Amino acid sequence: MSENDKKVQDELEDLQANPQVTFNEDGTKTIRLMTPVKFGDKTIDSITFRKPTGHDWRETDKETGEVGKSFRLAAAIGDISITVLDRMDGEDALLCARVAGTMGKKLLIGGKL
């Protein structure tokens, strides 16, 4: 296993142990926010992330810096406005960025892809 694969595997195992993160059977991941976000007339208390498309990854090039790229990807695959991420509690926002960064990784962890 390469060093990069090991880092990704460790990140996925860490997320699996996080009670805020649910690994869904359809390959999506859901985050329960510690601090819900009010956006318009909606209160957002959880976000489900799908696997990214090539277009989603390409769109990250519109941002500079790793946080900007991570937020752009998280907004796209979480079907939320980037403004929602900007208004989130910092820990929730960074968790969203971490989860988004692991989507689409094809590593076998505990017998599941």
Phi, psi and chi 1 to 4 in degrees:
 res  aa     phi    psi   chi1   chi2   chi3   chi4
   1 MET       -  133.3  179.0 -178.5  -63.1      -
   2 SER   -71.4  163.7   73.9      -      -      -
   3 GLU   -62.1  -39.3 -175.1   63.2   30.6      -
   4 ASN   -65.4  -42.5 -171.8   53.2      -      -
   5 ASP   -61.3  -38.2  -73.9  -12.2      -      -
   6 LYS   -64.0  -42.0  176.3   71.3  172.6  127.2
   7 LYS   -62.8  -43.3  -73.4  178.9 -175.8  177.0
   8 VAL   -65.5  -42.3  172.3      -      -      -
   9 GLN   -61.0  -44.2 -179.0  177.1    0.8      -
  10 ASP   -61.7  -41.3  -70.8  -12.9      -      -
  11 GLU   -63.3  -44.6  178.3   74.1    4.2      -
  12 LEU   -64.0  -40.6  -72.9  169.5      -      -
  13 GLU   -64.8  -38.9  -71.6  173.6   -9.9      -
  14 ASP   -63.5  -42.8 -176.5   54.8      -      -
  15 LEU   -67.2  -36.7  -70.7  173.1      -      -
  16 GLN   -63.0  -29.8  -76.3  179.5  -38.2      -
  17 ALA   -83.0  -10.2      -      -      -      -
  18 ASN   -81.6  121.6 -172.7  -39.2      -      -
  19 PRO   -66.9  -14.0   21.5  -29.4      -      -
  20 GLN   -79.6  -17.0  -79.8 -177.9  -96.5      -
  21 VAL  -109.9  131.0 -179.0      -      -      -
  22 THR  -116.7  126.4  -59.0      -      -      -
  23 PHE   -89.8  111.4  -76.5   61.0      -      -
  24 ASN   -86.4  153.1  -55.3  -51.1      -      -
  25 GLU   -62.7  -26.4  -71.6 -171.6   22.7      -
  26 ASP   -83.0    6.4   64.6   -3.6      -      -
  27 GLY    93.3   -6.6      -      -      -      -
  28 THR   -82.5  166.8   61.1      -      -      -
  29 LYS  -130.8  138.0  -65.4  179.8 -177.7  116.4
  30 THR  -116.3  134.9  -59.3      -      -      -
  31 ILE  -110.3  129.6  -65.8  176.4      -      -
  32 ARG   -92.8  118.0 -178.6 -176.2   46.6   78.5
  33 LEU   -71.5  138.3  -58.6  177.4      -      -
  34 MET   -71.1  -34.4  -63.8  -65.0  -76.7      -
  35 THR  -125.7  103.7  -54.4      -      -      -
  36 PRO   -56.2  153.1  -25.7   36.4      -      -
  37 VAL  -114.4  131.0  176.5      -      -      -
  38 LYS   -88.8  125.2 -176.0   89.9  168.5  143.7
  39 PHE  -139.0  108.3 -171.8   68.7      -      -
  40 GLY    65.3 -129.0      -      -      -      -
  41 ASP   -97.3   10.6   60.5  -10.9      -      -
  42 LYS  -108.7  147.7  -69.7  174.5   62.2  174.5
  43 THR  -111.9  120.7  -61.6      -      -      -
  44 ILE   -97.9  118.7  -59.7  166.9      -      -
  45 ASP  -116.9   -7.2   59.6    2.2      -      -
  46 SER  -154.2  155.5   66.6      -      -      -
  47 ILE  -136.5  133.1  -60.1  169.4      -      -
  48 THR  -107.5  128.6  -62.2      -      -      -
  49 PHE  -104.6  130.1  -63.3   93.1      -      -
  50 ARG   -93.9  170.4   61.7  170.6  170.2   77.5
  51 LYS   -68.5  141.3  -69.3 -178.0 -179.5 -179.8
  52 PRO   -76.2  152.2   23.8  -29.2      -      -
  53 THR   -92.9  171.0   63.5      -      -      -
  54 GLY   -59.0  -38.2      -      -      -      -
  55 HIS   -60.7  -42.2 -179.9  -94.8      -      -
  56 ASP   -58.3  -45.7  -65.2  -34.3      -      -
  57 TRP   -64.2  -42.1  -75.1  111.3      -      -
  58 ARG   -63.4  -37.3 -169.2  168.5   46.2   82.3
  59 GLU   -61.7  -24.5  -75.0  -68.2  -59.2      -
  60 THR   -64.8  -21.4   65.1      -      -      -
  61 ASP   -67.8  -12.3  -76.0  -17.1      -      -
  62 LYS   -74.0  -12.5  -67.4 -178.3  177.7  177.6
  63 GLU  -107.4  153.7  -62.0  -69.9  -24.7      -
  64 THR  -107.8  147.2   57.8      -      -      -
  65 GLY    83.7  152.2      -      -      -      -
  66 GLU   -68.3  -38.5  -69.3  -55.9  -49.5      -
  67 VAL   -66.7  -44.0  173.2      -      -      -
  68 GLY   -60.0  -43.5      -      -      -      -
  69 LYS   -64.6  -43.2  -70.3  176.8 -177.7  -62.2
  70 SER   -64.0  -42.1  -64.3      -      -      -
  71 PHE   -66.3  -39.7  -84.3   31.5      -      -
  72 ARG   -61.0  -45.1  166.7   87.2   57.4  175.0
  73 LEU   -65.9  -45.2 -179.1   63.1      -      -
  74 ALA   -60.4  -42.0      -      -      -      -
  75 ALA   -63.5  -42.6      -      -      -      -
  76 ALA   -65.9  -48.8      -      -      -      -
  77 ILE   -86.4   -9.9   67.8  174.3      -      -
  78 GLY   -97.9    0.1      -      -      -      -
  79 ASP    52.9   47.4 -164.8   28.6      -      -
  80 ILE  -132.3  161.2   57.6  172.3      -      -
  81 SER   -74.0  145.6  166.1      -      -      -
  82 ILE   -62.2  -23.5 -157.2  160.2      -      -
  83 THR   -62.5  -33.5  -56.7      -      -      -
  84 VAL   -61.7  -44.8  171.3      -      -      -
  85 LEU   -62.5  -40.4  -73.4  161.3      -      -
  86 ASP   -62.6  -31.0  -71.0  -19.4      -      -
  87 ARG   -88.6  -10.1  -68.2 -179.1 -178.3  174.1
  88 MET   -70.3  154.8  -91.4 -176.0 -157.3      -
  89 ASP   -53.7  140.6  172.8   80.8      -      -
  90 GLY   -56.2  -41.4      -      -      -      -
  91 GLU   -66.0  -40.6  -71.7 -175.9   33.7      -
  92 ASP   -64.1  -43.7  -76.7  -22.8      -      -
  93 ALA   -62.8  -43.3      -      -      -      -
  94 LEU   -67.9  -34.8  -70.1  176.5      -      -
  95 LEU   -64.6  -40.7 -178.5   57.5      -      -
  96 CYS   -59.0  -44.5  -73.8      -      -      -
  97 ALA   -63.8  -40.4      -      -      -      -
  98 ARG   -62.9  -47.0  -76.7  179.6   60.6 -155.8
  99 VAL   -63.4  -45.2  168.2      -      -      -
 100 ALA   -57.9  -39.4      -      -      -      -
 101 GLY   -67.5  -18.6      -      -      -      -
 102 THR   -97.7   -7.8   65.2      -      -      -
 103 MET   -67.0  137.9  -66.1  -57.6  -64.1      -
 104 GLY    86.0   -0.1      -      -      -      -
 105 LYS   -77.2  128.2  -55.7  -67.9 -176.5 -177.4
 106 LYS  -104.1   68.1  -65.9 -151.5  174.9 -156.0
 107 LEU  -111.3  141.1  -75.0  176.0      -      -
 108 LEU   -84.3  114.9 -168.5   60.4      -      -
 109 ILE  -124.2  118.3  -56.3  -69.9      -      -
 110 GLY    57.6   33.5      -      -      -      -
 111 GLY    84.0    5.0      -      -      -      -
 112 LYS  -124.9  149.2  -64.5 -176.4  179.6  179.0
 113 LEU   -83.7      -  -74.7  178.8      -      -
